[in-house]
Amino acid sequence: MLTGSEIRRKFLDFFIEKGHRELHSSSLVPQNDPTLLFTNAGMNQFKDVFLGLEKRDYSRATTSQKCVRAGGKHNDLENVGFTNRHHTFFEMLGNFSFGDYFKKDAIAYAWELITSPKWFGISKDKLYVTIFEGDPLVRGVPGGPEVDIVPRDDEAEQLWLEVGVPKERIRAFGRKDNFWQMGDTGPCGPCSEIHYDMGAIASDQGHTDCEFGCDCGRYVEIWNLVFMQYDRQPRVPDGTLFGLKPLPKPSIDTGAGLERMAAVLQGVISNYETDLFTPLVMRAAELTGKDTSDHTGPFIRPVHLELNPHWTSSHKSAGSLRVIADHSRAATFLISDGVIPSNEGRGYVLRKIIRRAITHGRLLGQTKPFLHQMVFSVRDLMQDAYPELKETTERVAKAVLAEETRFAHTLKEGFGRLQDGIELAVQRAEQPGPGDTLARTGTARAVEPLGDRIAEARKRGLKVEYPGEKVFQLYDTYGLPRDFIEDAFRDVGIAFDAEGFERAMEEQKERARASWKGAAKQTANPEYQKLPTSVFEGYRQTRPEGAEVIALLKNGHGTRELQPGDEGEAILDHTPFYAEAGGQVGDRGWFYSDDHNTVVAEVTGTYYPIQGVRAHKVVAKQPIRVGTKVDAVVDTGIREATMRNHTATHLLHAGLREVLGKHVKQAGSLVAPNHLRFDFSHFTAVEDEELQDIEDLINKEVLRNIKVETIENVPIDAAINEYHAMALFGEKYGDKVRVIRIGDFSTELCGGTHTAATGEIGLIKILKEGSVSSGVRRVEAVTGEGSLRHFRKDHQLENVVAALAGHAEADSPADALKLELDKKDAEIKRLARELDQARMKSASSSVASTAEKIKEVKGVKVLAHRVDNLERPQMRTLVDQLRDKVGSGVVVLGSAIDGRVALIAGVTKDLTGRIQAGKIIGQVAQKVGGKGGGRPDMAEAGGDKPEALDAALNDVYNVVESML
């Protein structure tokens, strides 16, 4: 029996034998693709190749691509762990042809690999294939004509027959299943799927004799072959009708899920039974204190919860273990690739994955942090295929542990919110009114049991309800499991609003889809696609002569010439201009005529419209035509300033890793002529002392004037393993790379421009450090003349400070300023204390004569009094004093300050069984335009109608009377 690792290796080796280039998996974070939340298919890293935006030096490739489907439109997170084949993280095996072979070879390769005894040797009697039946692709506008009906894929059917598939095992399906398109526009085409019959035992619905085509789970798709043969583009300007035209070079994109293939080849029903998961499931059992031996049935035969009426606690426990196993893989790889838990975008999805795993651990009884230990198990299982895990594991485990700790606090808050919500639902039923709310204080709730109060409310014909939208907030924001919430409601007799919950869930999914809809990447402008690669000379010189203008564009369309004042783009056959890439901005400069003196055009920027073609953004100063020869002149002042900042980023990166730890990874950068910006992974703010250590360390390297060594055309494996060069997050690298080495201090893969030695940088001055998002920090710095300008400003400021804060005992103007600020701060605190004391004295004297305001209401003493200009802490103190003075009773104080009203109600402990402060304050607050709540013995509220405060306080006695 082949192991999962052997299946992966065997697949790749097969296609290497067929002339394919093996490529390592790309990052789970798609590079420069706003249409994708995560890498979710093997073809993602080749998307620009298929679109014509990028050219490669090979036409056949094979990969094992790590993928995540857990957000955006691929949001079926709740199914993971409770079906045989749903996962958040999975591996997609694939082979690709970029205008090389097409259907015939793709089908022949696939059939040979899966059926030949030399390779996978799957029984042909277990296999079925599908083809496209020829449905219309698009119906256009409502009521409009059908356009571009794609014919039935008879060619694929004939090719399947030729390799030996019986006709009765070939089925045709519509475009939902067998037509693939990259987006609204771009490459598309029919596809052909290979399915495996798992047997009746795999049916989720208990079918024993269903035929191929049934979606009960018996017939599993194991490989999809996509035949990209059309280009879909708008037929009319408004984009309501689309047209298809054949691609000049049809391509192949295939995908086979490793986990599904392993289940087939290892003879098991569920992916979770394969050796890709069982070690993780067993480790999860160890960490949660569960014994998997009594889960044999449900563990070995997981079925969908909703479809199995016999689902037991053992099934649920097994499902939870699978959730932990799956989610630990996703979390490990996502964080390793630079994603950090946060409240938006990719980080939000990661946070949900981690928290779902933690929640299932708690359902199994584990309340202590455990998930971070799963990270090491994932590493041990997958480090051979993904060696980068060896380096990132410690950082990943720390990130997961930090999230576990954070979530423990969130869960505690969520449980409190749930209890508050139930209390609020009861209060609303007992005394409904607009603006009713409850502010959680974390102490005792009403003395009378909630169940008894709910029962009493129902006897009185009152409806106790909790909106499903609010329930979903507890689930989504605080991570409370739906089962837990339903049980809590059931215990006290409140109906669970499933409809409202599902509605809120669907709205959240729609928001997720909308936030990642993005703009579909367009195919490359044909004007660029037909151009040869530009020869880049910018590493050696900045003013080559005789560069030929081979293309001009104006407003995106090719033109033969640009007139003075026209803005457009120019492509040269060779150029010294660096195109924006790797965080470094593009060069600027000029085109000179062949007299070497007249400026023909100003170059305002340079970029890559497609890989290998450098487009110069130009403003014409003289007529410029295709075929014109020019001197391409880079602005060396801007280039040199940019080079200083780029070399400085390499030193900064190394310095950060030296001082903060090897977990630091680049997460983004900007290298401009006037400053540099460097984002990196780190979980806490960098202390001032650490920043100073980093600045000292990297400037020592500058002062050493070390040679910056450039090593060209290094094989990628040699660069990583022999030179130990750092590959930067999110960057694409070819088979041959460029290595920048600065002594023994820094070695990185980089295509940017650099100084010849570190001394040319001048000096690196770190300006500031701050947070970009959770787990990502940012440093901004300047070099060279930028540092000089900064020091001049600092010196000017120092002179001003010295004049304003003269302290003879201070060693420097900075120390003098600190002494002066400390002095002022102490004075402000003294004055604030005196003001508070004066206010309290005034308030205390005003209530000394409040005896006449104390009224007895049905045997209870009640005092309502106005104390303006007091802050809430002072009012609380005063309420405590007055409760002591009254002995037994109710005290309500109101204060108006800066147009806002503050109210506090206090009830002595002996009376909270009869009347609660929260109920009193709720009714009083309504009269001043506010709301509030709290404990039975102390409650607070606010409002925005100070003019109504006196009337509200006068009405306190009536409110109390109505409640007794």
N, C-alpha and C positions, 0 to 999 in steps of 0.2 A: 504494500500500500504506500502510495506516495504521500509525503508530508506536504504541508502547505508551502514550505520553503522550496521543496523540490519541484512542486507544480509551477511555482513562479519561475524558477530557474529553467525548467524544461521548456516552458512557453517561449522565453526569451531566446534560448539556444536554438530552438526550431527556426525562428525567424532570422537569427544571425546566419544560420546555414543557407537561408534563402536570400542573402545579400542585404539584410536590413542593418541599420546602425542602431545599436542599443544606446538609449539615452536614460539618464537618471530621472526620477520623478521630479517634476517642478514643485514649487511651493504650493501649499494649500491656499495661500493668498494670491489671487491672480494678479499678474503684473499689468498695470495700465489698462485694466478692463473694468469700467464702472458697471457693466451689465451683470457681473457675477458677484455673488456674496462670497462664495468659496469655489475653489477648483472642484468641479463635480463630474468631470469626465476626462478620459485620457487625451482627447483631442484639444483640450483647452490650451495647452502649451504650444500647439501648432495652429491656433486660430488665425493668427496673422499670416501664416504661410498659406492656408486655404483661401484667405481673403485677398491674397496678392500683395499684402503690405510688407512681407518679409521674404527674403530669399535665403535658402540653406545650401550647403555644399553637398547635400545628399538628397535622394529622392525617395528613399525607403527608410522607415524608422520603426522601432518597437520599444515599448515601455511597460513598466508596471507603475501606474500612477496612483498616488494616494489621493483619496477624494473624501469630501464631506458633503452630505446632504442633510441639512437640519434647519434651514431657514429659507426666507423668501418663498418662492412657489414650491420648493422641495421641503415642505414643513410637515412631516409626519412623525414628529418626535415621540408622541404618545404611543405609537405602535411599537417602538423599539423595545425589545426584550420580551414581547408577548406574541410575536409571530416568528416563523422560522427564518425569515430572510430580511427583515428590516434592520438597517444599521445607520448610525450617524457617520461613522468612519468606515471606509472600505477601500479595497485596492482594485483598480481596473486594469486588466491586462489588455494590450492592444497592439495592432500592427497598422501602419499607415503608408499610403502611397501618395506622393505629391506629383500627380501627372505622369506617373510611371505605369505600373500595371493597373488593371481595372477588374471588372467582375469575374472574368474567367479565372485569373490567378487567385483572387481573393477567396473565391468559393473552393477552388482546388486546395489551397493552403489550409483553410479551416477544416475541411473534411479529412484531409490527411492527418493533421495534428490530433484531432479528437478520436479518430477511429483506428489509426495505424497502431499495431502492437508495439512498434518501436517507440511510440510517443505515449499518448494517453490510453489508447486501446479501449475506448468506450464501445459497448455493443451497439451496432447499427439498429437493432430491433428496438432500442430504447429511444431513438431519436426521431424528431419531426422537424421540418423546416417550413418557414413561411415566406411568402413573397407579396409584393404590392399588387392589389387587385385592380387598380386603375380608377380610384375615385377622383372626382374633380378636386383640385387643390384649393381653389378660392372661389367664392360665389360673389365677391365684389360687394357693392352697396346693396342695402335691402331692396329686394325686388329687381335688382340689376341682373344682367346676363351672366351666365357661367362663363368663365374664361380659363383658357389653358388647361384643358382636361388632359391629365397625364395618362398615357396609355398603360395597360396592364404590363407588368414586367415579365413578359414571356421569355426574354433572354435569360434572366436569372433562373426561371423554371427549367429551361432546357439545359443550362449548365449544371444544375443540381441533378437532373436525370443522368447527365453524362458521367458524373462522379459516382453514380450508383445509388442514389436515393430513389426508392420506389415512388411512383406517381401518387399513390394513395397516401403517402406520408408528406406530401407537399400541399399546403393550404394557402389560400390567398385571403388577405385581410385589407381593410381600408387604410386611409391615411392616418387615422388615429394610432394605429399600431405599426404601420409599415411605410410611413413616409416621414422623412426627417428634414428639418430645416434649422439653420443656425439662429435665425431671427426673422423679423418681418421681411428683411431683405438679405441678399447674399446667397452663398452656396446652399444647395438643398438637393434632395433626390430620394429615390426609393430605398428601402432597406430590406434585408433578409435576416430572419432570426433562426437560431438553432435552439430547439427545446428538448428537454430530457424528461422522460416519464419516470417520476419517483415512485409510482405504484399507489394503489388505493390507500395504503397506510398514511400517505402524506396529505390526504384530502382534509381540509379544515372543516368540511361539511359532511364527512362520513360517507362520501360517494364510493361505491364499489365498482361501478361499471361505466363511468362517464367516459366520453370520448375526447380526443384532443380538441382544444378550443374552450373547454370548461375552465373557469377561473377559480376553481376550488382549492388550488394549491398543489394539485397533483403534477401538472405539467409546468416545468420551470424553465424559463428562458436562461440559457447559459452563455450565449454569444450573439451579438448583433453586428451585422455587416452593413455599413452605410455606403451606398454608392452615390457619391457627390457628382452629379452630371448636369445640374442646371444652376443657373444664376437667376435668382428672383429679384426683380426690380420693379418700381412703380411704372405702370403703363401710362398713367395720366398724371399731370402735375400735382393734383391734390392727394395723390397716393391712395385713392379708394379702389382702384383696380390695379392688379399686378400682372406682369408678364414674365414668362420664363424663356430663357434662351440657353442653348447648350453651352456648357463650359468648354473652352478650347482644349483644356487638359483635365479630363475627369479624374477624380481622386478617390481614395479609399480611406475610410475611418472605421475601425472596428473596436468593439469593447466587450470584454468577457470578465465578469466579476470573479475575482480569485476565490472569495468565500463560497460562492455557489459551486464553482468548479471543484473546490476541495470537498464539499459535501457529496457531490456526485462520485468523485474518484475514491473517496474514503467510505462510501456505502452507508451514509447516514442521512437522516431526513432533514435535520436542522443544521444550519450553518454553525450554530452554537455548540454542536457536538464535534466539530472538527478540531484538529490540534491547533488551529489559529485562535481558538477561544477557550478550550477546556483548561489550560493552565491558568488563565486569568479568572475563570469562574471559580476554580478551586482556591485561588488566592483570595478572591473576594469572600468566599465562604470562611476561610481562616480568619480574615480581618473582622468579619461580622459575627463570628462565633456560631456559624451554622454548619450542620453536618449534611452534606449532599447525598449521603447514602439513602436517606428516606425520601429523596425526591426523584427516585428512578423514573417513575412514570412520567410525571409532568416535565421533569428535567430533560429526559431523553426525547419526549414527544411534545414539545411546546405547541400549543394551539392558541388561536385568538381568544382573548378573554370573553368578548361579547358573544362568540359563537359556541362556547362550551358551557352548558348548563351545570356541569359537574366540577366547575373550577373550584379548587380547594385552597386552603391556606398553604399547602405544600406547593401547589402550582404558583401561587403568588410569590412565595419565597424564592422559588427557582427563577421566576420572571425577574425579580429584583436583583438576583445575582447576575443574570444576563445583562440587565441594564447597567450595572456597575462595570462589568467586563467591557461592554461596548463603549460606554461613555469614557472610561479611563483611556481607551485608545484614542478617541477623538480629542480629549483634553490634552493628552501628552503631545500629539502631533501638532495641534493648533498652537499651543503655547511655544513649542519648539520652533514653529515657523513664524513666531513674532506676534501672534494674537494675544491680547491681554484681557482678562475679564473686565467688562465695563457695562455701562447702561445704554449703549447705542451700537448699532451696526454689528460688525463681526464679534466684537467683545461682548455684546448682549447675548448673542446666540451661544457663545462659549460659556458665559455665566449660567445660562439656563441649563446647558448640558451638565456642567459641574454640579449645580444645585439639585438637579433631578437625581443624579447619582447619589449625592449625600442623603437626599430624602429617602431613597430606597434603602440606603444603609440604615437609616433610622427606623424604617418600617421593619427591618430585620432585628432591631434592638440595639444597634450601635450608635451611641450618642456622642462618642469621642471622635476626633479627627482620624480618618483612616484612608481617605481616597489618595492622599499624597504618596502613600506607600505603594499604591497600585502602579504609580509611574515607573518605579524600578522594575516591576514585573513586565510591563510593556516593553521597556528597554531590553530586558534579558531575552524576550521572545522575538523581537524584531530588529535588533541592532545589526545583524548580519546583512539584511537587505537595506537598512537605513542607518549607516554608521554614524550619521550626525547625532543620533540619539545619545551616543556615548558622551558627547561633549555638553549636551543641553540638559541632561536629566536632572542635575542638581538644581538648576535654575527653574525648571518646570515644577519640580516637587515643592520648592519654596512658594511658587505662585499658587499652586493648588492648596497648600496648607494655609496660606494667607486668605484665600477665598473660603476655605472651610471655617476658619475662625470668624471671618466677617459674616458668613451665613448663619452661624450659631446665634449671633446677636440678632440678626434679622428674623430668624425663626421665633426667637423669644418675643420679639416685638409683634410678629404676626399672630402668635397665640393670644397675646394680650388684646390685639385688635379684634380677633374673633370673639373673645369674651365680651369686649366692649360692644361689638356689633349686636350680639344677642341681647345684651342689656338694653341697648338703644331700641331694638325692635320691640321689646316688652314695654319700655317707657312710652313709645309712640302709640302702642295699642291702648295703654292705660290712660294716657293724656295726650291725644294727638294734637298737634299744633304746628304751624309753619315755623321753619327754622330750628326745630328740635335737633339737638346733636348731643354728643357725649365725648368729653375730652378724657382720654385714658390717663390715669394717674398711677397705675401699678399697685394700688392697694385694694382693700376689701371693697366688694360691690354691695348691693343691697342685702340686708340681713335676711329677708325672706327668700327661700329657695326659688330660683327662676322657674323650675318646673311647676311649682305650686302657683306662682303668679301667672304663668301662661295658661294653666288650667282654669284659673279664676277668670282670666280675660275671655277665654272661649265661652265660659258659662254666661258671661255678660254679652255675648254676641260680638265681641271685638275680634278683629283679624290681626294676628301676629305674623308679620312677614319680613323677610330680609331680601332685598333686591338681588337678583342674580348677577347684575353688573358689579355690585359691591363684593359679592362672593368671589367673582373672578379676580378682583383686585388683590384679595388675600392670596389667591392661587398664583397670580402672575407676578405681583410685586414682592410678596413675602414668602413665596415658595411653599405654602401649605398644600399638602396633597388633597385632591378633591375628595378622596375616600374619607380622609380625616375630618374634613369640613362636614360632609354628609353625616358622618357618625355623630359629630357634636350636635348638629341640628336635631337628629333623630332622638338623641338622649334627652333633650329638653322639649321635644314636641313641636318644633318649627319645621314646616315643609321646605324642602330644598327647591329653589327656583331654577330647575334644570334648563328651562327654555331661555331665561335671561342669561344664565351662565354660558350656554352654547352660543347665544347671539354675541355676547361680548368676546368670546373666543374667536368667532369668525371675523369680527371687526378687527381684532388684533392681528389676525393672519392677513387680512386685506391691507392693513397698514404696513405690515412687513413686506408684502409683495410690492406694494406701491413704492416703498422706500428704496427697493433694489431693482426697480424696473429699468432704470437707466435709459440710456440712448443706445440703440443697437449700433454696433460697430459697422461702419460701411466698408464696402470693398474699396480697394485703393483706386484713386483717380487713374483712369487708363493712360493719361499723359505721363504719369510716373512709371507705371508698370512696364512700359516699353523701353525705358531708358536703361543704359548700362550703368554699372556701379561706378560711383565717383572715386577717383584715386585721391586718397587723403595724404597730403604732404606736410601737415601742420606740426608734426613732431620734429621735423628737420628744419623747416624754414617758414617764414611768415610773409614772404613776398616773392612768389614764383612769377615768372613772366610767361606770356604766351598761352594763358589758359583760354580754351575755346568755350564760348557760350553754346551749349548743345541744345538748350530748351529754355523757353520763356513762358511764363503763365501770368495771366491777368484775370482776376476774379475767378480763379479756378479753371480757366480754359486756356489752352495753348494759343500762343500768338507769335507772330514772326518778329515783332519789335515792340519796344516800349518807348514812348515819347517823354521828353522832359516833364517832370512832375508826376508821371505815372508810378503807382505802387504795384509791385508784382513780385514774382519769384524767378530766380535765375538758377540754372543748373550748369555747372562747369564740368569739363572732362577731368580736370584735376584742380584741387583747391587746398589751401592751407587753413581754411576756416573750420574750427571745431564745431560740430553740431551738438546741440543740447542733449546731454545724456549723462546718466549716473549721478545726477544732482548738480552737475556743472552746467552753467548757462552757456549758450552758444556765443561764438565770437562775433564781434562787430568790426567794421572797417570800411574799405572802399574798393571799387574797381577803377583802375586807371586805364586810359587808352594806350595804344601801342607807342605813343610818343613819351610814355612813362611820366607824364606831367599833368595831363588833363583828367579830372575826376569824371568818370562816365556815370557812376552810380554810387550811392551811399548804401552800405550793407548794415541793416538795423538788427539783424539776428540770423541765426542759422539753425536748422532743425532737420530731422529725418521724416519725410512723408512716408517712405518705406525704407526698410533696412538697406543700407548700402548707397542710397541716393541722398546727397546733401543738397537741401534747398536753401538758397540765400534769399532772405527777405530784402528787397531792394527798393529804393526810391531813385528813379532815373534822373540824372542831371543833364545828360546829353542823350540823343537817340542811341539806343542799344538794340542790336539785331542778333538773331540766331546766326551763328558762324563768326561773330565778332571775336577777335582775340583781345584779351585784357590782362593787365597785371592785377592779380588778386592780392590785396594788401590788408593784412590784419592790423587792427589798432593794437600796437604792442603794449601801450600803457595799460589798457584794459586787460589784455591777455596776461601780462606779467602779474598784475594785481590778483587776477583770478588764480594763477598758478601758485602764488604764495598762500592763498587761502585753501587751495586744494591739498597741497602738501601738509599744511597745518591740520587739516581734518584727519589725515592719517596719523599724525603725531598725537592729536587729541584722542582719537579712538584708542590707541595703544596706551596712552596715559590713563584714561578712564578704566581700562581693564586692569592696569597695574595697581591702581589705588583702590578701586571699588570691588574688583573681582572679575574672574574670567566669565561670569554670567553675562557681562555687558556685551550687547550686540547692537550694531547699527540698525536703526529702525527708520532711517530717512535722513536726507541731508540737502542742503542748498549751498552751492559754492558760487558766489557772485564776486564781482570785483571789489565791492565795498564792505562785504562782511561774509561770515560763514555761519551756518546753522547746522547743528548736529543733534539728531534724535537718537536715543539709545534706550535699551531695556534696563530698567532698574526700579525697585519697588518703593523706595523712600526718597525724600529730598536729599540732595547732596549737601552735606554740611559745609559751612564756610571754610573750615580748616581743611576739609578734603579738597575743595576747589582750589585752595591755595597750594596744597601739595601737588595737585595735577598741573597747575600753572607753572610751578617751580620745576617740576620734572620735565615737562615738554620744552620749556625754554632752555634748560640745560642742554637738551639735544640740539636746539637751534644754535646755541653758542659753540657747540662742538663742531659745527659746520661739516656735518657728515654728508658724504656723497649720497645722492638719491639715485639709486641704480635702477635702470629699466631693462627688463629681460623680455624679449619679444618671442612670440610663437612657441610658448611652452605648452605641452600637452596638459589638459586640465587635471588629469590624475597626478602627474608629476608636480604640478603647482601646489596641489593640496597636500600630497603625501610626502614629497621630498623637500619642497621649499616651505611647507607649512604655511602657505598663504591663506589669509582669511577671505572666504567668499561672502559677499555682502548680501543681506536679506533682500529678497525680491528682484535681484538682478538676474538677467539671462546670460549664460556663458556658452560659447561654442566649444569645439574640441580643442582649439588652440587659444591660449589666453595671454594676456600681457601682465607681467608681475612687476610691482613697484616695491623695491626693498630699500629700507632706510637702516643701514647697519644691522645690528641685531635687535633693534628696537621695534620695528614695524615691517610686516610683509603682507601686502594685500593684492588681490586681483583688481586691476583698474585700467580703464582706457582713457583716463583724463590726462590733462597736461600738468606738468610738475616742474618745480625748480630743479636746478642741477645739483644743489646742495642745500642743506637746511639753513645755513647762514643767510641765504638770500631772503628768507622769510622776514628777517629783521627782528621781530619780537611778536609773541602771541599774547594778547590780552583778553581774558575771559570777561565778558560784560555781565552776563546773568545766566541763571539756571532756574528752570521751572518745570511744571508739569504740562504735558501735552494731553495725556489721557491716563487712565489707570495703568500703572506699570511702565509708562513711557515718559522719559524726562527729555528736556531739551537744553542744550548749551548754545549760547550765541557768543561769538568772539570776533575780533578784528586782528589784522596783522599789518606789518609794514607801515605805510603812511597812515593807515587807519588807527594803528596804535599810537602814533605820534600825535594825531589830532585828539585822541582820547586823553592822553596825558596832559596836553595843553589845557583842555577843559578842566581836568581835575586840579591842575595847578591854579587856574583862575578861581575855582571854587574854594580851594584851600586858603587863598588870600582873603576871600570874603569871609570865610568862617573865622579866620584868625582875627579879623577886625571886629566881628560881632561877639565872639566868645573868648575873651582874653583871660586865661587862667595861668598864672605863673607856675603852678604846680604841675601843669599838664606837659607831657613829653612832646605832644604834637597837636596841630590844629584839630585833628579828628578826636583826640582825647579831650581837648578843651570843649569841643562841641558836645561830646557825650556828658561831660560834667555839667554843662549848662542845661542840657535837656533833662538830666536827672533832677537837677535843682527845680526846674519848672514843673516837672512831673510831681515831685513831692509837694510843691505848693498847691497844685491843682487838687491833689488828693486831700490835703488838709482842708482846703476850702469846701470841697464836696462833703467831707465829714461834718464840718460845722453847719453847712446848709441842711443836711439830713437831720442833724440834732435839733436845729431850729424848727424845722417842719414838724418833727415828732413832738417837740415841746408845745408847739402851737396846737397841734391836733389833740394832744393829751389834755391840754387845758380846756379845749373846746368841748371835750366829751366828759370833763369832770362834772359838768352841770347838765348831764343828759338824763338825769333821773326822771324828769318830767316827760321824756320821750319814750320811756319804757312803758309799754302797755301790756296788759294781760289779756290774751286771746284764748278763750276756752281753757283757762288754767295754765297757759304757757306764756312766759314773759317774752316779749318781742321788742327789739330795738332796731330802728332804721335811722341812719344818720349820714350826713354829707360831710366829707373831709377832702376838700379840694387840694390839688397840687401835691398829693402824696403818690409815690410810686407803689407798685404792687407789693414788694417785700415789706414796706412800711405798713401797708394796709393789713397784711397778714398778721404782723406783730400786734397791731392795734385790735384786730378781731380777737386774737387770743386773750389780750388783756381784758377786753369787754366781756368775753364769755366767762372769764374768771370772776369778773365783777358781778355779772348777772347770776352766776351760780348754776342755773338751769334755764335754758331758753334759746332764743334765736337772735342772731345779730347779723344785720345786713348793712354794709358800708358802701358808699358810692363816691367816686372822685372824678372830677373833670379837669383835664389838663391838655393843652394844645389841641382842643377840638375833639378829643377822644374821651370816652367814658370807660371807667374801670369799676367793676362791681365785684364784691366778695361777700359770700354768705357763710356763716358759721353756725352749726347746730351742736349743742352739748351732747356728749356721748349717750346720756340717759334717754334722749329723745329721738335718736336716729331710727328707732323701730317704728315711730309714729310719723315722722316727717323727715325728709331728706333735703340736704342743702342743694343738691343738683336740681331737684324739681323746683325748688323756690327760685333759684337763680335763672332757670330757663324761662319762667314766666315774666320775671322782672326785666330780664334782658330784652325781651321782645319790645318793651315800651321805649327803649332807647335805641332801637334799630340794630340790636345785636343778638348774640347767641352765646351759649356757654354750657358748662357742666362740670362734674367732678365727683368727689367722694360724698358719701352720705353726711359726713361731718364738716366738710369744707368744699366749696365750689366757687368757681370764678367765671366771669363773663366780661365781654367788651361791647362797646356800641359806638355809634357815630352821631348821636343826637344829644349833645350835652344840655340843650334847652329843655329836654323832657326828663332830666334826671330827678328834679324835685318831685314831679308828679309820680314818677316810678317808685321813689322811696316812700312816698305817702301811701302808695297802694300796697306796700309790703304786708301791712297788717291784714288787708283783705285777702291777699294771696295765701297767707298762713292759715287764716280762718277757713278758707275753702278746702284746705288740705287736711284739716283736723277732723 
